[in-house]
Amino acid sequence: DTLWDLAIAEVKKRENPNDDDVRPGEVWDKSILFMGNKNGGKTTIILRCLEREESPKPTLALEYTFGRRARRHNTPKDVAHFWELGGGTLLAELIRIPITCHNIRSFAVVLVLDLSKPNELWTTMESLLQVTRNHVNKILTKLEKTNPEVAAEIKQRMWNDLKRDHPDYALVDPFPIPMVIIGSKYDIFHEFDSEIRKIISKTLRFVSHYHGASLVFTSKSEALLLKARALINHLAFGYDKSKSMSVDPSKPLFIPAGLDSMSQIGPPPAPDSDLGKMRANTPLELWKKVFEKTFPPKSFRDLQDTKDPAQDSQYAEYEVDVMRAQKNQELEQYKRNASKSWKEMDFDSD
């Protein structure tokens, strides 16, 4: 390459920092983890992103699929790996399976929050983001010892959407990997009282901006799904990032990362007298207290699904079920025999 070619490549790299040194002819390989409320619409969103006309099925634990797209004519198709965590917060520890040292540079997260269940919203969000952030930070700590250049690159990229001259630079805590927050079931949410909608919308705007994430509200409406799809395709296939915004609380929100600000969002939705009484160490903690005062959270236990997947008819397999029934009978017999033998034992009384 000539010096001019190298200069052009460097400018393109700076203009598109998420391209990760993908050169013409090379295949883009990205991974995205979808997580959020149980039955929140994650599978539906994935199917629409991949343009698959399938009926969504419940996700049991951690499921995988992939999609291919060509960025230009006569170029190799890029690959995007889609992971979906089922069960809401119940199986959060499975997050460590898809996110590894080997793919952390090309990984992103999509958090799907059910707008129709505001009392579950903060608990679900906080639990999943905390587990994910802790796991990613462990990987970064390891990379700082084994591959410090990659670790430094990931940490620098966290701030790509929020430059040093942004007025909120010192007030936010960007998530360590790219993230999109999707508020699902907007059709139900839209029927809520306007004041309730304002509180939820304003809170999610703050949370997204605080974490350096994009925010979009969606439903089964094709027009809204297209907006969510645009943000996901940017992460998955490097499509151009939209610079449009919609912040009107009476309409579906659409705010790409870095375009919002604390001044536009405003203070937490509570009287000044209440805010003065609340003790908080961070802005995030203050917003949590205000939000949960209006929407008392469900306990972590209530959010867990205790239904045994082995009893679910959709996963029935005759041979496996017969063998399982036999093993269950053997286990019960073992318990009875063990109980009987223990009762018959003589123990020294001294």
Disulfide bonds with the S-S distance in Angstrom:
none
